[in-house]
Amino acid sequence: MSQFGTEFCDHIAIVRFEDNAWQTPAVEPLAPLPMHPAAHVFHYASTCFEGFKAYRWDDGKARIFRLHDHIARMQRSATSLCMPVPDADMLASMVVELVARQIDDIPTPPSSLYLRPTLIGTLPNIGAAASPSTEATLFVLASPVGNYFSSKAATLKLLVEEQRARTTEQLGSTKTGGNYAAALGPTLDAREKYGADQVLFCPNDDVQETGAANFLLISDDEIITKALDSTFLHGMTRDSILKLAADLGYTVNERKFTVSELLESVKTHEAVLSGTAACLSPVGALVYRGEEIMVCDGKPGPNTQKLSKALQDIQCGLAPDTHGWLTEV
Ligand SMILES: Cc1ncc(COP(=O)(O)O)c(C=O)c1O
């Protein structure tokens, strides 16, 4: 299968916000979007998006993972950017219709169909730096994606970044393009200087997350991860893993922790990144002030594998969906 995010289904779902209302959504052939060069998004970055997956089971039907929670997060992103907020039922129907149409394009599990709702401000007004876009387009792209789980057998190396932040405190939990642009410079520097795969942002001695994934510490009996606040993205994978961990008897510690606690913890705790694309990706080493520090024995740990499997089994229909996370199509 081609590289994640580079292959697309031949239709999108799309709807416009005009005259103060969402118009009628449609499923249309995938094609370039005609856009005015003065569109608000190009100049003032009025944009947010979501990312989640649909899996095709043996019964030929698809299951979308945490559809309604992702839609709720998109509504929060749109609200924080003063953009027209997508109606939840409208967006859910757009996604379901698109998945139904492209069901034959969904590869077999653990491969899946990645869904990418995207909202952009289209008001043609370069004078609107300090006013919201009153016109918008919402579209859903669908992309067949391969299995990250087995290809990620190797562990990641993270640079512990103590000075620079991933984004601003105000927009940390908003899924907006500018956050990724902001994290890019530090991430490329870390790659070039230390051969690090990602940056673990820890501004003000607060261990937060990487450019596109949450960060968790896992031992045989507990999980530690930062408690929800506005500085980082509230990942659905993080939330799902915490709930499954609690079901399996782990103690879940959502709390602030410092860099020195992190360095102490990785002697006994596995470290992982969590996100829709990669599920759980084990971390093998940290680079701290130029020195490389191994996480446990540097290999993927048993607790990571156990929790990863618990999540994957629900997504692929091998375990019951006890939390009601799946939407059948
Ligand atoms: C900044 C950031 N943090 C965390 C995550 C993980 O979130 P989720 O588990 O909902 O995919 C993502 C990916 O969407 C992300 O972009």
The ligand as a Tripos MOL2 file, in Angstrom:
@<TRIPOS>MOLECULE
LIG
   16    16     1     0     0
SMALL
NO_CHARGES

@<TRIPOS>ATOM
      1 C1         -1.0980   17.1000   18.0600 C.3       1 LIG1
      2 C2         -1.7440   15.7710   18.1480 C.ar      1 LIG1
      3 N1         -1.7870   15.1590   19.3360 N.ar      1 LIG1
      4 C3         -2.3790   13.9720   19.5020 C.ar      1 LIG1
      5 C4         -2.9630   13.3070   18.4390 C.ar      1 LIG1
      6 C5         -3.6600   12.0060   18.6640 C.3       1 LIG1
      7 O1         -5.0310   12.1930   18.6080 O.3       1 LIG1
      8 P1         -6.0090   10.9930   18.1910 P.3       1 LIG1
      9 O2         -5.6830    9.8740   19.1130 O.co2     1 LIG1
     10 O3         -7.3660   11.5320   18.3890 O.co2     1 LIG1
     11 O4         -5.6890   10.6640   16.7930 O.co2     1 LIG1
     12 C6         -2.9270   13.8870   17.1670 C.ar      1 LIG1
     13 C7         -3.5030   13.2060   16.0110 C.2       1 LIG1
     14 O5         -4.6000   13.4380   15.6500 O.2       1 LIG1
     15 C8         -2.3200   15.1560   17.0240 C.ar      1 LIG1
     16 O6         -2.2850   15.7550   15.8260 O.3       1 LIG1
@<TRIPOS>BOND
     1     1     2 1
     2     2     3 ar
     3     2    15 ar
     4     3     4 ar
     5     4     5 ar
     6     5     6 1
     7     5    12 ar
     8     6     7 1
     9     7     8 1
    10     8     9 2
    11     8    10 1
    12     8    11 1
    13    12    13 1
    14    12    15 ar
    15    13    14 2
    16    15    16 1
@<TRIPOS>SUBSTRUCTURE
     1 LIG1         1 GROUP 0 **** ****
